[in-house]
Amino acid sequence: MTKEEKPGPLTKLPDVCVRCATCMTACPVSRVTPRFPGPKQAGPGAQRFRSAAEASVDDWIELCTGCRLCDTVCPAGVPISEMNMMAKAKYLDERGRTFRDWLLVRSDLFGEMAARYSKIVNPLMKKKAVRWLLDALLRIDRRRALPAYEYPTFRRWFRTRQAPEGGGPEVAYFYGCFTNTNETDVGKAAVEIMEAHGLTVVVPPQRCCGIPRLGVGDLHGAREMGRRNVDSLLKTVRGLDIVFSSTSCGLMLRHEYGPLLHLPGAEELALRLFDICEYLLRLREEGKPAATFQPIPMKAAYFAPCHLRSLDIGLPALELLRLVPGLDVSMIEAECCGLGGLYGFKKEKFAIAEEIGKDLAEAVARMKPDIILTDCEGCRMQIRHLTGLRVLHPVQLLRDALERRGTA
């Protein structure tokens, strides 16, 4: 680890904790399993006794999903999730990571190839024999539906599309790996809704944001991914704003590159990074050209992802959705979907993810919506799994509601 890669000192931060246990009430994991002592104990409590020179003994630290809800409720501002992440990284560095984790975090390498051969890959991944093998050999739970791949990828679609003439101000789009290879329509909808607001969309060179590696405690790998993105995206933000449609990618780019990974240039980058709905709402508030919407008579439920709440930008998607005539949209009163990125795919954590998601599934059953909307790809996967309902990114519905694709 080079000097620039050393994390900031955490030794004094545990003493800021007032032991109020507010974070315990917010933690979705400690609520459903006694195996995880909760963020107060896992973070500032255990941090007081951790020593860099001694071997890690906190095997339960791997049960933290990284949702960051503890950070959002802490009245003292203690970076609990950062403490947990550093402890998880040390524990796994000492004990080694599994081949499963090595494989799962490299979707940026395998995704393009899987998408190109999606007509073969998708049916193969649904076969019971294949799922049993993945379960037995890699401990990827066979009850968890694997996301399908799509081709052409978003990147290829954008490169070959016919862009509308006479565009307005340029804005850059960070689409993310999952949008590129698994949910290409989210990217297409994002482009269309931005163009309907009078913007010209450009796609800068980009890599995986690195959050899958962060999720398995691989700080070195996450830092390498982040460094490549910062080097590339800094050239963009020195002329344009960048919007993202994935709240997890956005959180990584906007918050983790700087405070956690200490990447040079991260703070400059963060200043011009925006959630797509946050950005479109700001344009409207400034009186800039904005799209108009036709009526969509539908009952919708909106779920605010954990990582959106960590961005501390309010609920911009919900505000935009309420501009669509006829759309009856209500908040889902639940804290966490439970998937936690790759967390819910792992056999040893599948039951925890399911138990966490019960509150959400019960809330949806009471609401009886026609459709569910949420900004996070992981949440969309989990909610489909839990409810069987149609789940979209808010920009997909906003795109569908555009009035003849015109602008005001």
C-alpha positions as a Markdown table, in Angstrom:
| # | Residue | x | y | z |
|---|---|---|---|---|
| 1 | Met | 0.0 | 0.0 | 0.0 |
| 2 | Thr | 1.5 | 3.3 | -1.1 |
| 3 | Lys | 1.4 | 6.5 | 1.0 |
| 4 | Glu | -1.5 | 7.9 | -0.9 |
| 5 | Glu | -3.5 | 4.7 | -0.4 |
| 6 | Lys | -3.4 | 4.7 | 3.4 |
| 7 | Pro | -6.8 | 5.2 | 4.9 |
| 8 | Gly | -7.4 | 8.1 | 7.2 |
| 9 | Pro | -7.0 | 7.6 | 11.0 |
| 10 | Leu | -9.9 | 5.9 | 12.7 |
| 11 | Thr | -8.4 | 5.5 | 16.1 |
| 12 | Lys | -10.1 | 8.5 | 17.7 |
| 13 | Leu | -13.4 | 8.3 | 15.9 |
| 14 | Pro | -14.9 | 5.4 | 18.1 |
| 15 | Asp | -14.7 | 7.7 | 21.1 |
| 16 | Val | -17.1 | 10.1 | 19.4 |
| 17 | Cys | -19.8 | 7.4 | 19.6 |
| 18 | Val | -22.3 | 8.3 | 22.4 |
| 19 | Arg | -23.6 | 4.7 | 22.6 |
| 20 | Cys | -27.1 | 5.8 | 21.9 |
| 21 | Ala | -27.8 | 2.6 | 19.8 |
| 22 | Thr | -29.8 | 4.6 | 17.2 |
| 23 | Cys | -27.8 | 2.7 | 14.5 |
| 24 | Met | -28.9 | -0.6 | 16.1 |
| 25 | Thr | -32.5 | 0.2 | 15.3 |
| 26 | Ala | -31.7 | 1.0 | 11.7 |
| 27 | Cys | -29.5 | -2.0 | 11.0 |
| 28 | Pro | -31.4 | -4.5 | 8.8 |
| 29 | Val | -29.0 | -7.4 | 9.6 |
| 30 | Ser | -28.9 | -7.3 | 13.4 |
| 31 | Arg | -32.7 | -7.1 | 13.3 |
| 32 | Val | -33.0 | -10.5 | 11.7 |
| 33 | Thr | -30.0 | -12.5 | 13.0 |
| 34 | Pro | -28.2 | -12.6 | 16.4 |
| 35 | Arg | -25.1 | -13.7 | 14.5 |
| 36 | Phe | -24.3 | -10.0 | 13.7 |
| 37 | Pro | -23.9 | -7.9 | 16.9 |
| 38 | Gly | -25.0 | -4.7 | 15.1 |
| 39 | Pro | -23.2 | -1.5 | 13.9 |
| 40 | Lys | -22.6 | -0.1 | 17.3 |
| 41 | Gln | -20.6 | -3.1 | 18.4 |
| 42 | Ala | -19.2 | -4.0 | 15.0 |
| 43 | Gly | -18.1 | -0.4 | 14.3 |
| 44 | Pro | -17.0 | 1.9 | 17.2 |
| 45 | Gly | -17.4 | -0.8 | 19.9 |
| 46 | Ala | -15.0 | -3.3 | 18.4 |
| 47 | Gln | -12.8 | -0.6 | 16.9 |
| 48 | Arg | -11.6 | 0.4 | 20.3 |
| 49 | Phe | -10.0 | -3.0 | 20.7 |
| 50 | Arg | -8.7 | -3.7 | 17.2 |
| 51 | Ser | -5.0 | -3.7 | 16.5 |
| 52 | Ala | -3.4 | -3.6 | 13.1 |
| 53 | Ala | -0.7 | -5.9 | 14.5 |
| 54 | Glu | -3.0 | -8.6 | 15.7 |
| 55 | Ala | -5.1 | -11.0 | 13.6 |
| 56 | Ser | -8.7 | -10.3 | 13.1 |
| 57 | Val | -11.2 | -12.4 | 15.1 |
| 58 | Asp | -14.4 | -10.8 | 14.1 |
| 59 | Asp | -15.7 | -13.3 | 11.6 |
| 60 | Trp | -19.2 | -11.8 | 11.9 |
| 61 | Ile | -18.0 | -8.6 | 10.2 |
| 62 | Glu | -18.7 | -10.3 | 6.9 |
| 63 | Leu | -22.4 | -10.2 | 7.7 |
| 64 | Cys | -22.5 | -6.4 | 7.2 |
| 65 | Thr | -24.3 | -5.7 | 3.9 |
| 66 | Gly | -22.7 | -2.2 | 3.5 |
| 67 | Cys | -26.1 | -0.5 | 3.3 |
| 68 | Arg | -24.8 | 2.5 | 5.2 |
| 69 | Leu | -28.1 | 3.0 | 7.0 |
| 70 | Cys | -26.1 | 3.2 | 10.3 |
| 71 | Asp | -24.3 | 6.3 | 8.9 |
| 72 | Thr | -27.5 | 8.0 | 7.9 |
| 73 | Val | -29.0 | 7.9 | 11.4 |
| 74 | Cys | -25.9 | 8.4 | 13.6 |
| 75 | Pro | -26.4 | 11.7 | 15.5 |
| 76 | Ala | -22.7 | 12.0 | 16.2 |
| 77 | Gly | -21.6 | 11.6 | 12.6 |
| 78 | Val | -19.4 | 8.5 | 13.3 |
| 79 | Pro | -18.4 | 6.8 | 10.0 |
| 80 | Ile | -19.6 | 3.4 | 11.2 |
| 81 | Ser | -19.8 | 1.8 | 7.7 |
| 82 | Glu | -16.2 | 2.9 | 7.0 |
| 83 | Met | -15.0 | 1.2 | 10.2 |
| 84 | Asn | -16.9 | -2.0 | 9.2 |
| 85 | Met | -15.4 | -1.9 | 5.8 |
| 86 | Met | -11.9 | -1.5 | 7.0 |
| 87 | Ala | -12.4 | -4.4 | 9.5 |
| 88 | Lys | -13.9 | -6.6 | 6.8 |
| 89 | Ala | -11.0 | -5.8 | 4.4 |
| 90 | Lys | -8.5 | -6.7 | 7.1 |
| 91 | Tyr | -10.3 | -9.9 | 8.0 |
| 92 | Leu | -10.5 | -11.1 | 4.4 |
| 93 | Asp | -7.0 | -10.0 | 3.5 |
| 94 | Glu | -5.8 | -12.3 | 6.3 |
| 95 | Arg | -8.0 | -15.3 | 5.5 |
| 96 | Gly | -8.2 | -14.9 | 1.7 |
| 97 | Arg | -11.2 | -14.5 | -0.5 |
| 98 | Thr | -13.1 | -17.3 | -2.3 |
| 99 | Phe | -13.0 | -18.0 | -6.0 |
| 100 | Arg | -16.7 | -17.2 | -6.0 |
| 101 | Asp | -16.0 | -13.7 | -4.8 |
| 102 | Trp | -13.2 | -13.3 | -7.3 |
| 103 | Leu | -15.6 | -14.3 | -10.1 |
| 104 | Leu | -18.6 | -12.3 | -9.0 |
| 105 | Val | -16.8 | -9.0 | -8.7 |
| 106 | Arg | -15.5 | -9.2 | -12.3 |
| 107 | Ser | -18.7 | -8.7 | -14.2 |
| 108 | Asp | -17.0 | -5.9 | -16.0 |
| 109 | Leu | -14.7 | -8.4 | -17.6 |
| 110 | Phe | -17.2 | -11.2 | -18.3 |
| 111 | Gly | -20.3 | -9.2 | -18.9 |
| 112 | Glu | -19.6 | -8.0 | -22.4 |
| 113 | Met | -18.8 | -11.6 | -23.5 |
| 114 | Ala | -21.9 | -13.0 | -21.8 |
| 115 | Ala | -24.1 | -10.3 | -23.4 |
| 116 | Arg | -22.7 | -11.1 | -26.8 |
| 117 | Tyr | -23.6 | -14.8 | -26.4 |
| 118 | Ser | -26.8 | -14.1 | -24.3 |
| 119 | Lys | -28.9 | -16.4 | -26.5 |
| 120 | Ile | -26.7 | -19.3 | -25.2 |
| 121 | Val | -25.8 | -18.0 | -21.7 |
| 122 | Asn | -29.3 | -17.0 | -20.5 |
| 123 | Pro | -31.0 | -20.4 | -21.1 |
| 124 | Leu | -27.9 | -22.2 | -19.8 |
| 125 | Met | -28.0 | -20.2 | -16.5 |
| 126 | Lys | -31.7 | -21.3 | -16.0 |
| 127 | Lys | -31.0 | -25.0 | -16.2 |
| 128 | Lys | -31.5 | -26.8 | -12.9 |
| 129 | Ala | -28.3 | -28.9 | -13.4 |
| 130 | Val | -26.3 | -25.7 | -13.9 |
| 131 | Arg | -27.9 | -24.0 | -10.9 |
| 132 | Trp | -27.2 | -27.1 | -8.7 |
| 133 | Leu | -23.6 | -27.0 | -9.8 |
| 134 | Leu | -23.2 | -23.3 | -9.0 |
| 135 | Asp | -24.8 | -23.9 | -5.7 |
| 136 | Ala | -22.6 | -26.9 | -4.8 |
| 137 | Leu | -19.3 | -25.7 | -6.2 |
| 138 | Leu | -19.5 | -21.9 | -5.8 |
| 139 | Arg | -22.2 | -21.6 | -3.1 |
| 140 | Ile | -24.3 | -19.3 | -5.3 |
| 141 | Asp | -27.8 | -20.0 | -4.0 |
| 142 | Arg | -29.9 | -21.8 | -6.6 |
| 143 | Arg | -33.1 | -20.1 | -5.3 |
| 144 | Arg | -31.8 | -16.7 | -6.5 |
| 145 | Ala | -32.7 | -15.9 | -10.1 |
| 146 | Leu | -29.6 | -14.8 | -12.0 |
| 147 | Pro | -29.9 | -11.6 | -14.0 |
| 148 | Ala | -30.3 | -12.1 | -17.8 |
| 149 | Tyr | -27.8 | -10.6 | -20.3 |
| 150 | Glu | -28.9 | -8.4 | -23.2 |
| 151 | Tyr | -27.4 | -7.7 | -26.6 |
| 152 | Pro | -26.6 | -5.2 | -28.0 |
| 153 | Thr | -25.2 | -3.7 | -24.9 |
| 154 | Phe | -26.1 | -0.1 | -24.0 |
| 155 | Arg | -22.6 | 1.1 | -25.0 |
| 156 | Arg | -23.0 | -0.5 | -28.4 |
| 157 | Trp | -26.6 | 0.9 | -28.8 |
| 158 | Phe | -25.4 | 4.4 | -27.9 |
| 159 | Arg | -22.5 | 4.3 | -30.3 |
| 160 | Thr | -24.6 | 3.2 | -33.2 |
| 161 | Arg | -27.8 | 5.2 | -32.6 |
| 162 | Gln | -28.9 | 8.2 | -34.6 |
| 163 | Ala | -28.9 | 11.1 | -32.2 |
| 164 | Pro | -31.5 | 13.8 | -32.6 |
| 165 | Glu | -30.4 | 17.0 | -34.4 |
| 166 | Gly | -30.2 | 20.4 | -32.8 |
| 167 | Gly | -29.4 | 19.3 | -29.3 |
| 168 | Gly | -28.9 | 21.6 | -26.4 |
| 169 | Pro | -26.2 | 21.8 | -23.6 |
| 170 | Glu | -24.1 | 18.7 | -23.2 |
| 171 | Val | -24.2 | 16.4 | -20.2 |
| 172 | Ala | -22.2 | 13.2 | -19.6 |
| 173 | Tyr | -23.7 | 9.9 | -18.6 |
| 174 | Phe | -22.2 | 7.3 | -16.3 |
| 175 | Tyr | -24.3 | 4.3 | -17.1 |
| 176 | Gly | -22.7 | 1.5 | -15.0 |
| 177 | Cys | -22.0 | -2.2 | -15.7 |
| 178 | Phe | -25.5 | -3.5 | -15.0 |
| 179 | Thr | -27.1 | -1.0 | -17.3 |
| 180 | Asn | -24.6 | -1.8 | -20.0 |
| 181 | Thr | -25.1 | -5.6 | -20.1 |
| 182 | Asn | -28.3 | -6.5 | -18.1 |
| 183 | Glu | -30.8 | -3.6 | -18.1 |
| 184 | Thr | -30.0 | -1.7 | -21.3 |
| 185 | Asp | -33.5 | -0.1 | -21.4 |
| 186 | Val | -32.6 | 1.9 | -18.2 |
| 187 | Gly | -29.8 | 3.5 | -20.1 |
| 188 | Lys | -31.9 | 4.1 | -23.2 |
| 189 | Ala | -34.6 | 5.7 | -21.0 |
| 190 | Ala | -32.1 | 7.9 | -19.3 |
| 191 | Val | -30.8 | 9.2 | -22.6 |
| 192 | Glu | -34.3 | 9.8 | -23.9 |
| 193 | Ile | -35.5 | 11.6 | -20.8 |
| 194 | Met | -32.4 | 13.8 | -20.8 |
| 195 | Glu | -32.9 | 14.7 | -24.4 |
| 196 | Ala | -36.5 | 15.5 | -23.8 |
| 197 | His | -35.2 | 18.0 | -21.3 |
| 198 | Gly | -33.2 | 19.7 | -24.0 |
| 199 | Leu | -29.8 | 18.1 | -23.3 |
| 200 | Thr | -27.3 | 16.5 | -25.5 |
| 201 | Val | -26.0 | 13.3 | -23.9 |
| 202 | Val | -22.4 | 12.2 | -24.3 |
| 203 | Val | -20.9 | 9.0 | -22.9 |
| 204 | Pro | -17.3 | 9.4 | -21.6 |
| 205 | Pro | -14.8 | 6.5 | -21.3 |
| 206 | Gln | -15.6 | 4.7 | -18.1 |
| 207 | Arg | -14.9 | 1.5 | -16.1 |
| 208 | Cys | -16.8 | -0.4 | -13.4 |
| 209 | Cys | -17.1 | 1.9 | -10.5 |
| 210 | Gly | -15.6 | -0.7 | -8.2 |
| 211 | Ile | -18.4 | -1.2 | -5.7 |
| 212 | Pro | -18.6 | -5.0 | -6.2 |
| 213 | Arg | -15.0 | -5.2 | -5.1 |
| 214 | Leu | -15.7 | -2.9 | -2.2 |
| 215 | Gly | -18.6 | -5.2 | -1.2 |
| 216 | Val | -16.2 | -8.1 | -0.7 |
| 217 | Gly | -13.7 | -6.0 | 1.2 |
| 218 | Asp | -11.2 | -5.7 | -1.6 |
| 219 | Leu | -10.1 | -2.2 | -1.0 |
| 220 | His | -7.0 | -2.6 | -3.3 |
| 221 | Gly | -9.2 | -3.7 | -6.2 |
| 222 | Ala | -11.8 | -1.0 | -5.6 |
| 223 | Arg | -9.0 | 1.6 | -5.5 |
| 224 | Glu | -7.5 | 0.4 | -8.8 |
| 225 | Met | -10.9 | 0.6 | -10.5 |
| 226 | Gly | -11.6 | 4.0 | -8.9 |
| 227 | Arg | -8.2 | 5.4 | -10.0 |
| 228 | Arg | -8.8 | 4.6 | -13.6 |
| 229 | Asn | -12.3 | 6.2 | -13.5 |
| 230 | Val | -11.0 | 9.3 | -11.7 |
| 231 | Asp | -8.2 | 9.8 | -14.3 |
| 232 | Ser | -10.7 | 9.4 | -17.1 |
| 233 | Leu | -13.7 | 11.3 | -15.7 |
| 234 | Leu | -11.7 | 14.3 | -14.4 |
| 235 | Lys | -11.2 | 15.3 | -18.1 |
| 236 | Thr | -15.0 | 15.2 | -18.5 |
| 237 | Val | -16.0 | 17.2 | -15.4 |
| 238 | Arg | -13.6 | 20.0 | -16.3 |
| 239 | Gly | -16.2 | 20.8 | -19.0 |
| 240 | Leu | -19.4 | 18.9 | -18.2 |
| 241 | Asp | -21.6 | 17.7 | -15.4 |
| 242 | Ile | -21.9 | 13.9 | -15.1 |
| 243 | Val | -25.1 | 12.2 | -14.2 |
| 244 | Phe | -25.6 | 8.6 | -13.0 |
| 245 | Ser | -28.7 | 6.4 | -13.0 |
| 246 | Ser | -27.5 | 3.8 | -10.5 |
| 247 | Thr | -27.5 | 5.0 | -6.9 |
| 248 | Ser | -24.9 | 2.4 | -6.0 |
| 249 | Cys | -22.5 | 3.6 | -8.7 |
| 250 | Gly | -23.3 | 7.2 | -7.7 |
| 251 | Leu | -22.5 | 6.6 | -4.1 |
| 252 | Met | -19.2 | 4.9 | -5.0 |
| 253 | Leu | -18.2 | 7.8 | -7.3 |
| 254 | Arg | -19.4 | 10.6 | -5.2 |
| 255 | His | -18.5 | 9.4 | -1.7 |
| 256 | Glu | -16.3 | 6.4 | -1.5 |
| 257 | Tyr | -13.6 | 7.5 | -3.9 |
| 258 | Gly | -12.7 | 10.4 | -1.6 |
| 259 | Pro | -13.4 | 9.7 | 2.1 |
| 260 | Leu | -12.8 | 5.9 | 2.0 |
| 261 | Leu | -10.3 | 5.3 | -0.9 |
| 262 | His | -8.5 | 8.6 | -0.7 |
| 263 | Leu | -8.1 | 8.9 | -4.5 |
| 264 | Pro | -6.4 | 12.2 | -5.7 |
| 265 | Gly | -9.0 | 14.2 | -7.7 |
| 266 | Ala | -12.0 | 12.5 | -6.2 |
| 267 | Glu | -13.3 | 15.6 | -4.5 |
| 268 | Glu | -13.1 | 17.6 | -7.7 |
| 269 | Leu | -15.0 | 14.8 | -9.5 |
| 270 | Ala | -17.7 | 14.6 | -6.8 |
| 271 | Leu | -18.6 | 18.3 | -7.2 |
| 272 | Arg | -20.0 | 17.7 | -10.7 |
| 273 | Leu | -21.6 | 14.3 | -10.2 |
| 274 | Phe | -25.4 | 14.1 | -10.0 |
| 275 | Asp | -28.1 | 11.6 | -9.7 |
| 276 | Ile | -30.2 | 11.8 | -12.9 |
| 277 | Cys | -33.4 | 12.7 | -11.2 |
| 278 | Glu | -31.7 | 15.2 | -9.0 |
| 279 | Tyr | -30.2 | 16.8 | -12.1 |
| 280 | Leu | -33.5 | 16.9 | -14.0 |
| 281 | Leu | -35.3 | 18.3 | -11.0 |
| 282 | Arg | -32.7 | 21.0 | -10.7 |
| 283 | Leu | -33.1 | 22.0 | -14.3 |
| 284 | Arg | -36.9 | 22.4 | -13.7 |
| 285 | Glu | -36.3 | 24.5 | -10.6 |
| 286 | Glu | -33.9 | 26.8 | -12.6 |
| 287 | Gly | -36.5 | 27.3 | -15.3 |
| 288 | Lys | -34.6 | 25.4 | -18.0 |
| 289 | Pro | -36.4 | 23.5 | -20.8 |
| 290 | Ala | -38.2 | 20.5 | -19.4 |
| 291 | Ala | -40.2 | 17.6 | -20.7 |
| 292 | Thr | -44.0 | 17.5 | -20.5 |
| 293 | Phe | -45.8 | 14.3 | -19.6 |
| 294 | Gln | -49.0 | 12.7 | -20.8 |
| 295 | Pro | -51.4 | 11.0 | -18.3 |
| 296 | Ile | -50.6 | 7.5 | -17.0 |
| 297 | Pro | -53.5 | 6.2 | -15.0 |
| 298 | Met | -51.7 | 3.7 | -12.8 |
| 299 | Lys | -51.0 | 2.9 | -9.1 |
| 300 | Ala | -47.3 | 2.9 | -8.4 |
| 301 | Ala | -45.2 | 2.2 | -5.4 |
| 302 | Tyr | -41.8 | 3.9 | -5.0 |
| 303 | Phe | -38.9 | 2.4 | -2.9 |
| 304 | Ala | -36.0 | 4.6 | -1.8 |
| 305 | Pro | -32.8 | 2.5 | -1.9 |
| 306 | Cys | -30.4 | 2.6 | 1.0 |
| 307 | His | -27.6 | 4.1 | -1.2 |
| 308 | Leu | -29.9 | 6.8 | -2.3 |
| 309 | Arg | -30.5 | 7.8 | 1.3 |
| 310 | Ser | -26.8 | 7.8 | 1.8 |
| 311 | Leu | -26.4 | 10.4 | -1.0 |
| 312 | Asp | -28.5 | 12.8 | 1.1 |
| 313 | Ile | -30.3 | 14.4 | -1.8 |
| 314 | Gly | -33.8 | 13.8 | -0.8 |
| 315 | Leu | -36.2 | 11.8 | -3.1 |
| 316 | Pro | -35.8 | 13.5 | -6.5 |
| 317 | Ala | -37.3 | 10.6 | -8.4 |
| 318 | Leu | -40.5 | 10.6 | -6.3 |
| 319 | Glu | -40.8 | 14.4 | -7.0 |
| 320 | Leu | -40.5 | 13.9 | -10.7 |
| 321 | Leu | -42.9 | 11.0 | -10.7 |
| 322 | Arg | -45.5 | 13.1 | -9.1 |
| 323 | Leu | -45.4 | 15.4 | -12.1 |
| 324 | Val | -47.0 | 12.6 | -14.3 |
| 325 | Pro | -50.7 | 13.2 | -14.6 |
| 326 | Gly | -52.9 | 10.3 | -13.4 |
| 327 | Leu | -50.0 | 8.5 | -11.7 |
| 328 | Asp | -50.9 | 7.6 | -8.1 |
| 329 | Val | -47.5 | 7.0 | -6.6 |
| 330 | Ser | -46.8 | 6.3 | -2.9 |
| 331 | Met | -43.7 | 5.5 | -0.8 |
| 332 | Ile | -43.0 | 1.9 | 0.3 |
| 333 | Glu | -42.5 | 2.2 | 4.1 |
| 334 | Ala | -39.6 | -0.3 | 4.4 |
| 335 | Glu | -35.9 | 0.3 | 5.3 |
| 336 | Cys | -34.0 | -2.2 | 3.1 |
| 337 | Cys | -34.7 | -4.7 | 0.4 |
| 338 | Gly | -32.1 | -7.1 | 1.8 |
| 339 | Leu | -30.1 | -8.0 | -1.4 |
| 340 | Gly | -27.0 | -6.0 | -0.6 |
| 341 | Gly | -25.5 | -6.3 | -4.0 |
| 342 | Leu | -23.8 | -9.7 | -4.2 |
| 343 | Tyr | -24.7 | -10.4 | -0.6 |
| 344 | Gly | -28.1 | -12.0 | -1.3 |
| 345 | Phe | -26.6 | -14.3 | -4.0 |
| 346 | Lys | -24.4 | -16.2 | -1.5 |
| 347 | Lys | -25.8 | -19.4 | -0.1 |
| 348 | Glu | -24.7 | -18.6 | 3.5 |
| 349 | Lys | -26.4 | -15.2 | 3.4 |
| 350 | Phe | -29.5 | -15.9 | 1.3 |
| 351 | Ala | -31.8 | -16.5 | 4.3 |
| 352 | Ile | -30.7 | -13.3 | 5.9 |
| 353 | Ala | -31.4 | -11.3 | 2.7 |
| 354 | Glu | -34.9 | -13.0 | 2.5 |
| 355 | Glu | -35.7 | -12.2 | 6.1 |
| 356 | Ile | -34.7 | -8.5 | 5.7 |
| 357 | Gly | -36.9 | -8.2 | 2.7 |
| 358 | Lys | -40.0 | -9.5 | 4.4 |
| 359 | Asp | -41.1 | -6.1 | 5.6 |
| 360 | Leu | -40.8 | -4.7 | 2.1 |
| 361 | Ala | -42.8 | -7.6 | 0.6 |
| 362 | Glu | -45.5 | -7.2 | 3.2 |
| 363 | Ala | -45.7 | -3.5 | 2.6 |
| 364 | Val | -46.1 | -4.1 | -1.1 |
| 365 | Ala | -48.9 | -6.7 | -0.5 |
| 366 | Arg | -50.8 | -4.1 | 1.5 |
| 367 | Met | -50.4 | -1.4 | -1.1 |
| 368 | Lys | -51.4 | -3.6 | -4.1 |
| 369 | Pro | -49.6 | -1.4 | -6.7 |
| 370 | Asp | -49.7 | -2.0 | -10.5 |
| 371 | Ile | -45.9 | -1.3 | -10.7 |
| 372 | Ile | -43.0 | -0.7 | -8.4 |
| 373 | Leu | -40.3 | 1.9 | -9.1 |
| 374 | Thr | -36.8 | 2.2 | -7.5 |
| 375 | Asp | -33.5 | 3.7 | -8.5 |
| 376 | Cys | -31.2 | 0.7 | -7.6 |
| 377 | Glu | -30.6 | -2.4 | -9.8 |
| 378 | Gly | -30.1 | -4.6 | -6.8 |
| 379 | Cys | -33.4 | -3.4 | -5.3 |
| 380 | Arg | -35.2 | -4.1 | -8.6 |
| 381 | Met | -33.9 | -7.6 | -8.7 |
| 382 | Gln | -34.8 | -8.3 | -5.0 |
| 383 | Ile | -38.3 | -6.8 | -5.3 |
| 384 | Arg | -39.1 | -8.8 | -8.4 |
| 385 | His | -37.9 | -11.9 | -6.5 |
| 386 | Leu | -40.0 | -11.0 | -3.4 |
| 387 | Thr | -43.2 | -9.9 | -5.1 |
| 388 | Gly | -43.3 | -11.2 | -8.7 |
| 389 | Leu | -44.4 | -7.7 | -9.8 |
| 390 | Arg | -43.1 | -5.5 | -12.6 |
| 391 | Val | -40.3 | -3.3 | -11.2 |
| 392 | Leu | -38.7 | -0.4 | -13.2 |
| 393 | His | -36.3 | 2.4 | -12.8 |
| 394 | Pro | -38.2 | 5.7 | -12.4 |
| 395 | Val | -36.6 | 7.1 | -15.6 |
| 396 | Gln | -38.2 | 4.2 | -17.6 |
| 397 | Leu | -41.7 | 5.3 | -16.5 |
| 398 | Leu | -40.9 | 8.9 | -17.1 |
| 399 | Arg | -39.7 | 8.1 | -20.6 |
| 400 | Asp | -42.9 | 6.2 | -21.3 |
| 401 | Ala | -44.9 | 9.2 | -20.1 |
| 402 | Leu | -43.2 | 11.7 | -22.4 |
| 403 | Glu | -45.7 | 13.7 | -24.3 |
| 404 | Arg | -44.9 | 12.8 | -27.9 |
| 405 | Arg | -41.2 | 12.9 | -26.9 |
| 406 | Gly | -41.5 | 16.7 | -27.1 |
| 407 | Thr | -40.1 | 19.4 | -24.8 |
| 408 | Ala | -41.9 | 22.3 | -23.2 |
